[in-house]
Amino acid sequence: MLIESAKLVALVTKIFVELKVNHSDAREVAEHLVLANLKGHDSHGVGMVPTYVSNITRKKCNVNAKGKLILDKGAIMLFDADRGLGQIAGRAATDIAINRVRETGLVCMGIRNCHHLGRIGAYAERCGKEGYLAIHFVNVVGHDPLVAPFGGKESRLGTNPFCCVIPRKDGNDIILDMATSAIAHGKVRVAHMKGNTEVPEGALIDHLGKPTQNPSVMFEEPLGSMLPFGDHKGYGLALICELLAGGLAGKWTAAQKSQEEGGFNIINHMLMFVIDPSIFDENESFQTEVENMVEYLYSATPTQENSNVMLPGEPEINTLSSREIRGIPINENSWEALKQAAKDCGISDNEIQELLA
């Protein structure tokens, strides 16, 4: 089914308001999730709402937390979210870093104890819009690891996103936003919810360490594992994310197991570097080099007809343009789960229909 983005925002906002999230925060989280869908990252979109509802209901997410700076050494800062909504804490910490980088030219910001940060590209986009470079390392704890190390059978890491933004004068910033697993766990979830849908080869192994394309191995016992992208290369980057975000900023890595009583949770830590390129580049030669490189890449002959070389971030722009017009596709099982989450919050079928009318 296809649903207009504005109607999804209204429904998801209503769900969070019913969970005692103040309206402005509820809408901000809803818009963050729906924008992920609009950009084609359904893994980080409204399909996460049932998990959020469960975590909030079980007191795993502190919806009233605002977070605060617990370390301020000029260009080096640390923000503790106090288990608050990740989208609120992530935006607040990012804005602090942006304001500070205007003075210092470079900021290293650690963010710890966030409930699910969502799509990391959202924070990169915020930096890029202000003309700043940004690099993000993220780890994931609060539940058992999901990703096996290269050469291993059992999971030892999270999906550990890496993200980087290169600002451009025309605003079409280059944004690399990716999980260090072969695919995001949310994409495995989406495939599982669709039913009879396989994931790409090289993404999963079963509990015996055998390759499989069946997403159910991540949701049904005996559990399998996800694999890092690019074999040893993705594994290496995932480990760096674990140590920088989890070890340095969060003081909580996958090696400490879940540390959670009462079941599953999603906690993110992030180490973020924000850089003002003008510090290096008084004559704006950097932007010239960026555009020269873009044109050089575009000049490559496409391997397929009616296609062209694309920059990181361009597929999302194209998907956004399409889904803003056509609506956001949601498979039946995911839609039923979202409706059930709404009902669990006391929203009736009639109210759901009114919000979508």
N, C-alpha and C positions, 0 to 999 in steps of 0.2 A: 504494500500500500504506500501511497505518497501523501505526506502531510506538510502543509505550509509551515515554514520556520517560525513565523510569528505565533501560530497557534501552539506549536510545541513549546515555545518559550513560556506562553501563558500557562500551559498545563504543568510544566515542570516547576515554574515559580510557585504555583498554587500548592504543589506537593510539599515544597520546602517551607512555605509559610505555615502549612498545617503542622510541620515539625518544629514550630517555634523559632524558625530562622526569621530575622527581621526582613522586611520586604525588599529593601535595596540589596542586601546580600543575597537573598533568594533569587532575585532577578539576575544579578551578576553571575551567579553560578549557573543558572539556567541558560543565559546567553553564551557563556563559555562552552557549555556542553553542546548546545545546538550549533554553534559556529564550528565545532569540531565535525559534526555531521555535514554541515554545509560544505566544508573543505574536503570531504571524503574520508575523514578519519572516524568512521563509525565506531571503531574500537574505543574511542575516547569521548563518545557522544552520549545521547540520552539512554543508551543501553546500560550505562553505568548507574542510572538512577536507582534501580532496585538495590544495588549494593550500598549506595549512599544511604538509602532509607533504612536498611538493616543496620548499618554501622551507627547511624544517629540514634536509632531506637535502642540499640544495645549500649549506648553511652560510649561508643568507640570514637566518636567525633564530637568535639566540644563546639557546638554551633555558636556559643556566646563568646568564644575566645577571639581576641583581636590580635594577639601576638605583640611582641615588642623587641626592640634592639637590646641585646644583652651584652654586646661588645661593640665599641665604637673607637677605632684607632685611626680615624681619618679616612684613608683609602681602604681600610680593612674593617669589615663589619660582620656581625653575626645576628641573625633574626630568629627568635624562637616563636613558633606558631602556636605552641601550647595545644596541639592536637586540633586546632581550628580548621575550618574549611580551607582546603588548599588554594582554591582560586582566589579567596580573599587575602590570605596571607602572602601568596605568591605575588599578587599584584601590588600589595602594600610594600613588600620588600624590594620589588623591582623599581617602584617609584622612588623609594629612598635612595637606591643605587643610582638612578638616573639623575636625581637632584644633586647627589654628591659628586658624580663624575664631572659635572660642570665646573667644580672647583679643583678637583684633583687630577682629572684627565684619565685616571684608571681607578677602578673600584673592584675589589674582591669581596663579594657578599656571600656569606654562608646562610642557608635557610634550613632550619631543622624542625622536626616534629610537626610536619604538615599532614593532615589528611590529604588524600589523593590530589596532587597538583593539577591533574588533567593534562591537556595538550601543552607540552612545554613550548611549542612554537608560539603560543599566545604571548609569552613573556619576551621571547626574542623579537616578535613583531613590535611590541611596545618600545623596546630599545631602538630597533631599526627606524621606527617612525620619528624618533628624536635625532636621528643621524649617528647613532652609536653602534659600534660593533658589540657583539655579546657572544659568550661561549658558556654553555650550561652542561654540567655533569650531574647526573641524578642516579640515586639508588632507590630500591624499593624493599621495605621490610614490613613487619606486622603480620606476615603470613609465611608459610613455608616457601623456600626457594622454588623457582619454576624452570630455571635454565641450567642444563648440564654444562660443565666446563668441557673444552675441547679434549677429546680422548676419554671422557668419563661417562658413566651411565646415569648416575644419580644427580639430581638438581642441587646446585650449590650457589646460584646467583639469581638475581631478579632480571627483569627485562631491561633495566638500567638505560634510560634514554640519554642520548647525546644530541645537543642542538647548537647551532651556530647561525648568526645572522650577519650578512654583509650589506650595509645600507647602500642605496643608490639614489642619485639625485631625482630620478623620476618617480621614486616611491615604490617601484617594483623590486623590493629587496630580495636578495638571494638568501633563502632560508633552508638550511639542512636540519631536519627534525626527524629523528629516527630512534627506534629501539635498537639495542645492540643484539637482541635476539633476531632470528631469521625473519620472524614476523612478530608484531605486537601480540601480547596475550589476549587483548580485546578482540583481535581479528580471529583468533582461535575460538573465542567465545561466540562471536558472530556466526562463524561457520557451524559451530555446534548447535546454536539456536535455530539455524536454518534447517538442519536435519539433512542427511544424505548429501552433505557438501564436504568435499575434501579440501585440505590445505595444501599449499605447494610442496613439492618434494624438497627434502632437506630441512624441513622446519621442525619435525617432531621425531622422537623415538618412543617406543613403548617401554614397559617396566623391565624388559629384558635387554634394552639397548638396541632393539631392532628398528630400522627406519619404518615410519608409518605416515600415512596422510589422513588418518582418522582423528578428528579433533576431540573425540570423546575420551581419548586417553588422558586428557588434562582435567577431566571432570568426573570420571568414573573409575573406581578402584578395580585393579591395581593401577595406580597413576604412573604415567610416563613422564617425559621431560621435553621441554623445548630445547632447541639448539641455537647457538650463536650464529649470526650471519658470518659468512666468509671463513668458517672454520676457526683456525687459531687467531686470525686477525680480529674478528668480532669478539672472541673470548678475551683477548688482550684488552680491547677497549672497554668491555664490560667490567673487567677487573679494575681498570683505572677509575671508571665511574664509581664503583663500589668503594674504593679506597679514598677518593677525593670527596665525594658527596657523603658517603656513610661513615668512613673512618675519620676524616678531618672535620667536616662540618657537623655531622649528626651524632658522632660517637656511638653509632649503632650500625653494624654490618650484618650481612646474612649469616656470618659465622656464629652470631649470638642466637640463632634460631628465631622464633617469632617473638619471644618475650611478651606474648599477649595472653591474658587470661580471658576465657570466654569466647575463644574462636577467632575467625578470620578478621583481619583489618588491612587497610592499605595506608602505610606511612611512607612519605617521601622525604628525603633530604636532598638538598641541591647546593652545589658550589657554582657560583656564577661570576664570571669576569665581564665587566663592562668597560669599554675602551672608547675614548674620544679620538677618532682617527686624525683630527686636525692637529693633535699634539705632534704627530710624526710628519704632518703633511700640510705645511703652511700654504703651498702653492696648488693644493688640490690635485696633485699628480696621482694620488691613490685612486680617485674617482676616474681619472683618465685610464689608468691601468685596468680598473674593473670593467669599464665599457669596452676597452680594446679586447680584453679576454672574452667578454660576452659575445662580441661580434666574431671573434675567432672560433669560438665554439659553434655558433650558429652557422658558420661557413662549412662545417663538416657535412658531407653528403649523407643523407638519411639512409639507413639500412632497409627501410620499407617505404613503399609509395604512400603518398598522402599523409606523411608524418614528418616530423622535424626534430632536431636535437632540442631538448628542453633543459632549463636550469632548475636546480632544486627550488621548490616552492611553486613552480609554474603549474604542475598538475593540480595543486590545491586551488589555484586561482581559476583554472578552467572548470573544475568541479563546482566551485562556488557559483560561478556564473550560470551554470546549468541548473543547479539545485534551487537557486533563488527563484528561478522561473517555474521549474517543473514540480518542485517540492522535494522533501527528503524521503528516500525509500526506507521503510522499516519492515522487516520480515514479520510474519504472523506471530511466531513465538516470542520475539522481542517485544512486539506490541502488547501481547497478552501479559507479559511480565511487567511492562510499564503500567498498564492499567491496574494490575493487581497491586503494584506498589502504591498507586493512587488510592485504591480502595482501602489498603492497610492504613492509610493516613486519614481515612474518614471521608474521602471524596466519592460521591455516588456516581453511578453510571450516567444519570441525567446531567450531573454537573460536568462530567467529562465530555459528554456530547455537546453541552452548551459552550464549553471552552473551545471546542473544535469546530463549532458551527460557523 
